[in-house]
Amino acid sequence: MNPDAPQSKFNIAASSHWRDGSSLPGIQLTWLLALLPAIAAGMFYFGFAGLRVVALAVVASVVAEMVWNALVPNRDFASNYSCVTFGVLLAFLLPVGASWWLVVIGSVLTVIIGKKLYGGWGAYPVHPVALGYAVLAVSWPSRLDYTESLVGQAWSVTMVEPMRLVKTLGASAQVDFNLVDLFLGRQVGGVGNALVLWLLLGGLFLMLVREIPWQIPAGGILGVVACAALLGLVAADRSVGPVFHLLAGSTVLMIFFLAPEHTTSPVNPWPMFLYGLLMGTLLVLIRTFSVHVDGAIFAVLLTNFCSPLLDRITPSVVGREVQDVA
Amino acid sequence: MNFRQTLTHGLWRDLPPFRMVLGLCPTLAVTATAENGLGMGIAVTFVLIFSNMFISLLRKVIPDKVRIASYIVVIATLVVIVELAMKAFFFPLSQQLGIYIPLIVVNCIILGRAEAFASRNPVHLSMADGLSVGLGFSISLTLVGSIREILGVGTWFGMAVFPDSFEPFGFMVQAPGAFLCLGLLLGLMNAWSRRRGEFFIQT
């Protein structure tokens, strides 16, 4: 480097055409690897009933994708595995005893409406899984009741969906749930959305291999904790504690898997943090004040729409600083 | 455009609301059932034919500077006629359509045809244009309404289509279902037109 040159504030990095060997299938396979602990735990807890939903959703997603590709030529191939990941994520949100047609319709909506119609992986404005699940939740709310699907489950815990009981009976009902049970995934939920520990393992793995940035989960957790703590001061009878919010329902799935989706999340560090913060805050607000039991999906949808706006918070322009020096 | 073209352009080439992408508010708001769509379409057709007729007759009289206000007066008169007639003869339907009947006054299709066609064409062409565009609008609204009603409720014009075990796809009769249905139909029409090599593709 020329010692006479003015002190540069440029970031020195490889050119944008430099290849590091990563690929689209590689990215999605990493995500699938991160989802494996939760799939295994789901099999352990629910037996083949849980695996059935996952397998059905994956098969339906892949078939939908291949049929669409045969009809409409495009460059979003089934071989990039994105439809497999979306199938697994959608299955995680469905109840264990979901009817086969519910799973199939949800998968087709996720792949066709959520992904393909916008132009494939990398082009959609909201997470396809969130969109697919939201359509199902609007159409057949009674079919998505987690509590009903786990009637035969012999656990020594309160067999009601935690957020639902808290919503019905008020915040004092949270004493019915042991936080350790919630953490181990022994709570009423979907095929995989409430297996907190196992999802957390996958999420930490994704963060360690730099597949997802740390800012989004950090912002999400901070948003949930801060908002729940603040609400605890003003509306103590309706608001449950921050830890309960983190462990109950789909919070972990949302923070580690739905929020950091590459297409729908912002690209710069500060916007990513704000994005997570906004999502966590919205989650607690929806859970506390709306009619919906678990607001994770709606928080994801709303925040996804904000990410282009958040991305306008860009780092300061490099050339301007050099001009100031001169 | 000659008479025959004027009479048919609203059925495919300029089919509202898909080609013109005007009049989206009633398309999205009142098409929860096929019956509502058809009723709205007929009301709009009536207003469109006669507003085109009066505006075409008066096109030499209306001063250019206040033409929009004058059109609105003509259209509002006709809408009041439709509204009162509907209340008298089709009361349940008028209750269903509610505020959207008076809102025909500000329907972009009617104002658009008045401005783009009736204000510069003779009476018989203007009326043919109103009939053609109105019919196209009625067909489109009935189609959107049918799709949404069949999937969302499981009936068509109130008749059951599916056996009792059918669980309706409730999303379709809600507001986002209307957007989805409209978008899919628009996309299909464009794909079909592109395949036939037609040039009037709505982008």
Interface residues (C-beta under 8 A of the other chain):
Chain A: I105 I113 L117 V135 V138 S139 W140 R143
Chain B: E167 P168 F169 G170 F171 Q174 P176 L180 G183 G187
